[in-house]
Amino acid sequence: MKKIINSINTAVVIQLFTLTLYGQENKQQVFTTDIDNFWKAYDTVQTINDRQRQIDLMQTLYIDKGTKGLEVFMTLRNFGAERLVNTVNEYPEFWKSIRPNTFLVKSKETEINSSLKKFRKLYPGLQPAQIYFTISAIRSGGTVKDSIVMIGSEIATGNAATNVSEFPDKRLETFFKTQKEDYIVPIAIHEYVHTQQKSEGKILLGQALCEGACDFITELVLETDLQNAYILYGKKHEKQLKEQFKEEMYSEDFSNWLYNGATTETVGDLGYFMGYAICKAYYDSTENKENAIAEIIELDYADTNKIKAFLRQSKYYKNL
């Protein structure tokens, strides 16, 4: 009788575990309603000249109906109804040109969900997170907070055909030049990887690895080479960049390598490429690929000793 009870208990545990995994995989992870709500608000705002009334309508029709992701995004990137209305009024040609692109997001939901299932196979420790496609008042293409991915669809879906003539600097123009329709899925997976990471870097090497890891893991998940401008440029100029990065990688100054699209004379965010290249070298030199993926994702990018050890083990630089 005891053996029978134990067998029943084991079966129940297995069934509960299976149901838990099934629930994690089938729980809604991609949310796009903010896009529809924004454009409804946008259309209404266009019919009214009174600015305060425009702000009130943006609040009522977009923000008050917003997702949890939009709520967090507004706090992180400091925007609300007033800023949204300001950008709508200041950049009318941009909004007209980007509108059809944002509606493409819905057509990518199935592919994103399929990619997340592939991600779980590569990395069984994958924790659930939610991806929210929103409109961000041109504040951010994407960011994360805990288990929430927030994507500014008006930036994430821009491409070379997007009208950026109204903007005073060339940052968006440079960013959009190399973007294609299929960038929606890579940016979603890149940001999802961030939700699995423990920390950001305190020095250039750590933060480059933090960002580059997301690109490298995204390539493994999608089984395709990313076409980001910094990766294409980096592959062509890797020898030179490798030596330049070596001179600065222990610095706390990121300005020459990260988040510098508006100031660089070549291509911005080349630190992403350097982190990507180091992660790839680590993966290629590690026999157990599943372990390598876990080690890349779970690396403490804020721990200088650990990232230095990771760099040595990658064999990216021969004489470290």
MOSULZI-V161583 format. One record per residue. N is the residue number from 0. RES is the residue in three letters. SS is DSSP state (H for helix, E for strand, - for the rest). OMEGA is omega as a letter, one per 40 degrees, with the letter a starting at -180 (NA if undefined). D_LAST is the distance of its C-alpha to the last C-alpha in Angstrom with 2 decimals. Layout:
# MOSULZI-V161583
n->{N & N}
res->{RES & RES}
ss->{SS & SS}
omega->{OMEGA & OMEGA}
d_last->{D_LAST & D_LAST}
This chain:
# MOSULZI-V161583
n->{0 & 1 & 2 & 3 & 4 & 5 & 6 & 7 & 8 & 9 & 10 & 11 & 12 & 13 & 14 & 15 & 16 & 17 & 18 & 19 & 20 & 21 & 22 & 23 & 24 & 25 & 26 & 27 & 28 & 29 & 30 & 31 & 32 & 33 & 34 & 35 & 36 & 37 & 38 & 39 & 40 & 41 & 42 & 43 & 44 & 45 & 46 & 47 & 48 & 49 & 50 & 51 & 52 & 53 & 54 & 55 & 56 & 57 & 58 & 59 & 60 & 61 & 62 & 63 & 64 & 65 & 66 & 67 & 68 & 69 & 70 & 71 & 72 & 73 & 74 & 75 & 76 & 77 & 78 & 79 & 80 & 81 & 82 & 83 & 84 & 85 & 86 & 87 & 88 & 89 & 90 & 91 & 92 & 93 & 94 & 95 & 96 & 97 & 98 & 99 & 100 & 101 & 102 & 103 & 104 & 105 & 106 & 107 & 108 & 109 & 110 & 111 & 112 & 113 & 114 & 115 & 116 & 117 & 118 & 119 & 120 & 121 & 122 & 123 & 124 & 125 & 126 & 127 & 128 & 129 & 130 & 131 & 132 & 133 & 134 & 135 & 136 & 137 & 138 & 139 & 140 & 141 & 142 & 143 & 144 & 145 & 146 & 147 & 148 & 149 & 150 & 151 & 152 & 153 & 154 & 155 & 156 & 157 & 158 & 159 & 160 & 161 & 162 & 163 & 164 & 165 & 166 & 167 & 168 & 169 & 170 & 171 & 172 & 173 & 174 & 175 & 176 & 177 & 178 & 179 & 180 & 181 & 182 & 183 & 184 & 185 & 186 & 187 & 188 & 189 & 190 & 191 & 192 & 193 & 194 & 195 & 196 & 197 & 198 & 199 & 200 & 201 & 202 & 203 & 204 & 205 & 206 & 207 & 208 & 209 & 210 & 211 & 212 & 213 & 214 & 215 & 216 & 217 & 218 & 219 & 220 & 221 & 222 & 223 & 224 & 225 & 226 & 227 & 228 & 229 & 230 & 231 & 232 & 233 & 234 & 235 & 236 & 237 & 238 & 239 & 240 & 241 & 242 & 243 & 244 & 245 & 246 & 247 & 248 & 249 & 250 & 251 & 252 & 253 & 254 & 255 & 256 & 257 & 258 & 259 & 260 & 261 & 262 & 263 & 264 & 265 & 266 & 267 & 268 & 269 & 270 & 271 & 272 & 273 & 274 & 275 & 276 & 277 & 278 & 279 & 280 & 281 & 282 & 283 & 284 & 285 & 286 & 287 & 288 & 289 & 290 & 291 & 292 & 293 & 294 & 295 & 296 & 297 & 298 & 299 & 300 & 301 & 302 & 303 & 304 & 305 & 306 & 307 & 308 & 309 & 310 & 311 & 312 & 313 & 314 & 315 & 316 & 317 & 318 & 319}
res->{MET & LYS & LYS & ILE & ILE & ASN & SER & ILE & ASN & THR & ALA & VAL & VAL & ILE & GLN & LEU & PHE & THR & LEU & THR & LEU & TYR & GLY & GLN & GLU & ASN & LYS & GLN & GLN & VAL & PHE & THR & THR & ASP & ILE & ASP & ASN & PHE & TRP & LYS & ALA & TYR & ASP & THR & VAL & GLN & THR & ILE & ASN & ASP & ARG & GLN & ARG & GLN & ILE & ASP & LEU & MET & GLN & THR & LEU & TYR & ILE & ASP & LYS & GLY & THR & LYS & GLY & LEU & GLU & VAL & PHE & MET & THR & LEU & ARG & ASN & PHE & GLY & ALA & GLU & ARG & LEU & VAL & ASN & THR & VAL & ASN & GLU & TYR & PRO & GLU & PHE & TRP & LYS & SER & ILE & ARG & PRO & ASN & THR & PHE & LEU & VAL & LYS & SER & LYS & GLU & THR & GLU & ILE & ASN & SER & SER & LEU & LYS & LYS & PHE & ARG & LYS & LEU & TYR & PRO & GLY & LEU & GLN & PRO & ALA & GLN & ILE & TYR & PHE & THR & ILE & SER & ALA & ILE & ARG & SER & GLY & GLY & THR & VAL & LYS & ASP & SER & ILE & VAL & MET & ILE & GLY & SER & GLU & ILE & ALA & THR & GLY & ASN & ALA & ALA & THR & ASN & VAL & SER & GLU & PHE & PRO & ASP & LYS & ARG & LEU & GLU & THR & PHE & PHE & LYS & THR & GLN & LYS & GLU & ASP & TYR & ILE & VAL & PRO & ILE & ALA & ILE & HIS & GLU & TYR & VAL & HIS & THR & GLN & GLN & LYS & SER & GLU & GLY & LYS & ILE & LEU & LEU & GLY & GLN & ALA & LEU & CYS & GLU & GLY & ALA & CYS & ASP & PHE & ILE & THR & GLU & LEU & VAL & LEU & GLU & THR & ASP & LEU & GLN & ASN & ALA & TYR & ILE & LEU & TYR & GLY & LYS & LYS & HIS & GLU & LYS & GLN & LEU & LYS & GLU & GLN & PHE & LYS & GLU & GLU & MET & TYR & SER & GLU & ASP & PHE & SER & ASN & TRP & LEU & TYR & ASN & GLY & ALA & THR & THR & GLU & THR & VAL & GLY & ASP & LEU & GLY & TYR & PHE & MET & GLY & TYR & ALA & ILE & CYS & LYS & ALA & TYR & TYR & ASP & SER & THR & GLU & ASN & LYS & GLU & ASN & ALA & ILE & ALA & GLU & ILE & ILE & GLU & LEU & ASP & TYR & ALA & ASP & THR & ASN & LYS & ILE & LYS & ALA & PHE & LEU & ARG & GLN & SER & LYS & TYR & TYR & LYS & ASN & LEU}
ss->{- & H & H & H & H & H & H & H & H & H & H & H & H & H & H & H & H & H & H & H & H & H & H & H & H & H & - & - & - & E & E & - & H & H & H & H & H & H & H & H & H & H & H & H & H & - & - & - & - & - & H & H & H & H & H & H & H & H & H & H & H & H & H & - & - & - & - & H & H & H & H & H & H & H & H & H & H & - & - & - & H & H & H & H & H & H & H & H & H & H & - & H & H & H & H & H & H & H & H & H & H & H & H & H & H & H & H & H & H & H & H & H & H & H & H & H & H & H & H & H & H & H & - & - & - & - & - & - & - & E & E & E & E & E & - & - & - & - & - & - & - & - & E & E & E & - & - & E & E & E & E & E & H & H & H & H & - & - & - & - & - & - & - & - & - & - & - & - & - & - & H & H & H & H & H & H & H & - & - & - & - & - & H & H & H & H & H & H & H & H & H & H & H & H & H & H & - & - & - & - & - & - & - & H & H & H & H & H & H & H & H & H & H & H & H & H & H & H & H & H & H & H & - & - & - & - & - & - & H & H & H & H & H & H & H & H & - & H & H & H & H & H & H & H & H & H & H & H & - & - & - & - & - & - & - & - & - & - & - & - & - & - & - & - & - & - & - & - & - & H & H & H & H & H & H & H & H & H & H & H & H & H & H & H & H & - & - & - & H & H & H & H & H & H & H & H & H & H & - & - & - & - & - & H & H & H & H & H & H & H & H & H & H & H & - & - & - & - & - & -}
omega->{a & i & a & i & i & i & i & i & i & i & i & i & i & a & i & i & i & i & i & i & i & i & i & a & a & i & a & a & a & a & a & a & i & i & i & a & i & a & i & i & i & a & i & i & a & a & a & i & a & a & a & i & i & a & i & a & i & i & a & a & a & a & a & i & a & i & i & i & i & i & a & a & a & i & a & a & i & i & i & a & a & i & i & i & i & a & i & a & a & a & a & a & i & a & i & a & a & a & a & i & a & i & i & a & a & a & a & a & a & a & i & i & i & i & i & i & i & i & a & i & i & a & a & i & a & i & a & i & a & i & a & i & a & i & a & a & i & a & a & i & i & i & i & i & a & a & a & i & i & a & i & a & i & i & a & a & i & i & a & a & a & a & i & a & a & a & a & i & a & a & a & i & i & a & a & a & a & a & i & a & a & i & a & a & i & a & i & a & i & a & i & i & i & a & a & a & a & a & i & a & i & i & a & a & a & a & i & i & i & a & a & i & a & i & a & i & i & i & i & a & a & i & i & i & i & a & i & a & a & i & i & i & a & i & a & a & a & a & a & a & a & a & i & a & a & a & a & a & i & i & i & i & a & a & i & a & a & i & a & a & a & a & a & i & a & i & i & i & i & i & i & a & a & i & i & a & i & i & i & i & i & i & a & a & a & a & a & a & i & i & a & i & i & a & i & a & a & i & i & a & i & a & a & a & a & a & i & i & i & i & i & a & i & a & i & i & a & a & i & NA}
d_last->{63.00 & 59.83 & 57.89 & 59.36 & 58.40 & 54.83 & 54.65 & 56.01 & 53.54 & 50.62 & 51.97 & 52.34 & 48.76 & 47.47 & 49.76 & 48.68 & 44.98 & 45.73 & 47.76 & 45.02 & 42.49 & 45.21 & 45.93 & 42.32 & 42.06 & 45.47 & 45.53 & 45.58 & 42.11 & 42.77 & 45.21 & 46.63 & 49.89 & 48.63 & 48.60 & 52.27 & 53.28 & 51.67 & 53.51 & 56.78 & 56.31 & 55.35 & 58.53 & 60.67 & 59.15 & 59.96 & 63.66 & 63.83 & 63.70 & 63.75 & 60.19 & 60.67 & 62.21 & 59.23 & 56.88 & 59.12 & 59.16 & 55.39 & 55.17 & 57.84 & 57.02 & 53.22 & 51.71 & 54.34 & 53.99 & 50.20 & 47.82 & 45.71 & 42.76 & 44.62 & 45.52 & 41.95 & 40.75 & 43.39 & 42.26 & 38.56 & 39.20 & 42.34 & 44.95 & 48.43 & 51.74 & 52.16 & 48.85 & 49.41 & 52.83 & 51.49 & 49.01 & 51.73 & 54.06 & 51.59 & 49.95 & 52.76 & 51.63 & 48.14 & 49.65 & 52.11 & 49.44 & 46.98 & 49.67 & 49.93 & 46.15 & 46.01 & 48.61 & 46.35 & 44.30 & 46.98 & 46.75 & 43.09 & 43.75 & 44.20 & 41.02 & 39.03 & 40.59 & 39.93 & 36.26 & 36.02 & 37.53 & 34.89 & 32.22 & 33.82 & 33.71 & 29.98 & 29.41 & 32.32 & 31.37 & 32.26 & 34.34 & 37.32 & 37.26 & 39.66 & 39.21 & 41.62 & 42.30 & 43.99 & 44.89 & 42.97 & 44.80 & 41.93 & 39.62 & 36.84 & 35.91 & 34.56 & 33.28 & 33.38 & 34.79 & 34.45 & 35.88 & 37.44 & 36.19 & 38.06 & 38.15 & 39.98 & 41.72 & 42.94 & 39.37 & 37.89 & 40.69 & 40.77 & 40.38 & 41.15 & 44.87 & 44.77 & 46.72 & 44.54 & 46.82 & 47.88 & 44.48 & 43.76 & 40.06 & 38.27 & 35.83 & 37.79 & 38.71 & 35.09 & 34.22 & 37.31 & 37.01 & 34.70 & 36.05 & 38.34 & 40.72 & 38.36 & 35.77 & 37.73 & 36.33 & 32.61 & 32.85 & 34.69 & 32.08 & 29.16 & 30.95 & 31.93 & 28.33 & 27.94 & 30.77 & 28.78 & 25.75 & 25.61 & 24.43 & 23.23 & 20.12 & 20.43 & 17.59 & 16.92 & 14.00 & 16.36 & 19.36 & 17.89 & 16.97 & 20.47 & 22.19 & 20.21 & 20.71 & 24.42 & 24.47 & 22.62 & 24.90 & 27.84 & 27.21 & 27.21 & 30.39 & 32.18 & 31.01 & 30.80 & 28.45 & 28.65 & 30.17 & 28.90 & 28.79 & 25.19 & 24.10 & 26.34 & 25.19 & 21.49 & 21.85 & 23.65 & 21.25 & 17.86 & 16.32 & 17.48 & 16.79 & 13.17 & 12.61 & 15.11 & 13.67 & 10.24 & 12.55 & 14.53 & 12.82 & 13.24 & 16.79 & 19.92 & 21.54 & 21.66 & 24.32 & 22.50 & 21.13 & 23.37 & 27.14 & 27.87 & 30.20 & 32.98 & 31.19 & 28.72 & 29.90 & 28.16 & 27.45 & 26.86 & 24.32 & 21.53 & 19.19 & 20.91 & 19.78 & 16.09 & 16.38 & 18.50 & 16.15 & 13.27 & 16.04 & 17.43 & 14.32 & 14.25 & 17.98 & 18.00 & 15.68 & 17.79 & 21.09 & 23.15 & 23.41 & 25.61 & 23.18 & 20.35 & 22.73 & 23.63 & 20.10 & 19.36 & 22.70 & 22.73 & 19.31 & 19.99 & 18.60 & 19.85 & 17.84 & 14.73 & 13.43 & 14.26 & 12.78 & 9.32 & 9.88 & 11.30 & 8.53 & 6.27 & 9.69 & 10.48 & 8.29 & 9.05 & 6.15 & 6.07 & 3.80 & 0.00}
